Amino acid sequence: MKYLSKTFFALLVFSLVGCTAAEVNKFLAAASESALTENEVGNGLKEALIKGVTEGANLASATDGFLKNDLIRIALPEDVQRVR
């Protein structure tokens, strides 16, 4: 469960990293000008998640992007570490 929380947190961080400040400001400006429909909000969330997952996967697949990143690297259990 502890490792699942770490992975979820890492995915959340990567999804937030995928958005620039300009994109966030653009979204906030558009949201304040008019009410968004439920469909628009859903599509925006889908797009943000797709972009975040894509950026996170790109970062993790870079050289040492997974093994040297403590936020997403899943450590081996202590019993297995002794064997290593």
HUWO-V875662 format. One record per pair of residues at least 12 apart in sequence whose ideal C-beta (glycine too) atoms are under 8 Angstrom apart, sorted by the first residue. I is the first residue (numbers start at 1). GAP is how many residues later the second one is. D is the distance in Angstrom with one decimal. If there is no record, write none. Layout:
i/gap/d
I/GAP/D
I/GAP/D
This chain:
i/gap/d
3/71/5.1
3/72/7.4
6/65/6.7
6/66/7.2
6/68/7.4
7/65/6.5
7/67/7.0
9/62/6.7
10/46/7.4
10/59/7.6
10/61/4.3
10/62/4.0
11/41/7.5
11/42/7.2
11/45/6.0
13/43/8.0
13/58/6.5
14/38/5.8
14/39/7.5
14/41/5.9
14/42/2.8
14/45/6.3
14/46/7.7
15/33/6.8
15/34/6.3
15/36/7.6
15/37/2.5
15/38/6.6
15/40/7.6
15/41/6.5
16/36/6.9
17/35/7.5
17/38/6.1
17/39/7.5
17/42/7.6
18/30/7.5
18/33/4.6
18/34/4.2
18/36/7.1
18/37/3.6
18/38/7.2
19/29/6.5
19/32/7.0
19/33/7.4
27/17/7.0
60/12/5.9
